Amino acid sequence: MAAQAADTNVVQATNSVVASSTLANTVVPVKKPAWQSQISAGVTLTRGNSDTEMFTAKFQTQKKQPQNEWLFEADAAYGETPS
C-alpha cells in the first residue's frame, strides 16, 4: 500500500514594483504670461460747408507677470480743417 502524502499548503507571494523613468523625467510646462495687444484706427472725413479730415491710430501691447508689468503704447493723430 502506498503511503499518502501529508496535506501541505503552499502559498507563493510576489511583490513587484515598477518604476518608470518616463514619469520621473516628465516636466510639466509652466504657462508663461502672454502678450496682449490692441490696434485701433479711426477716420473722420467731412466735405461740404467745411472741409474736415482726421485720422487716428493707436497701438498697445502689455504683459503681466507675477513680479513685472510691461506696457508699450503708441498714439498718432492727424487733423486738418481748411475752409
Stockholm file with secondary structure:
# STOCKHOLM 1.0

chainA/1-83         MAAQAADTNVVQATNSVVASSTLANTVVPVKKPAWQSQISAGVTLTRGNSDTEMFTAKFQTQKKQPQNEWLFEADAAYGETPS
#=GR chainA/1-83 SS CCCCCCCCCCCCCCCCCCCCHHHHTCCCCCCCCCCEEEEEEEEEEECSSSCEEEEEEEEEEEEECSSCEEEEEEEEEEEECCC
#=GC SS_cons        CCCCCCCCCCCCCCCCCCCCHHHHTCCCCCCCCCCEEEEEEEEEEECSSSCEEEEEEEEEEEEECSSCEEEEEEEEEEEECCC
//
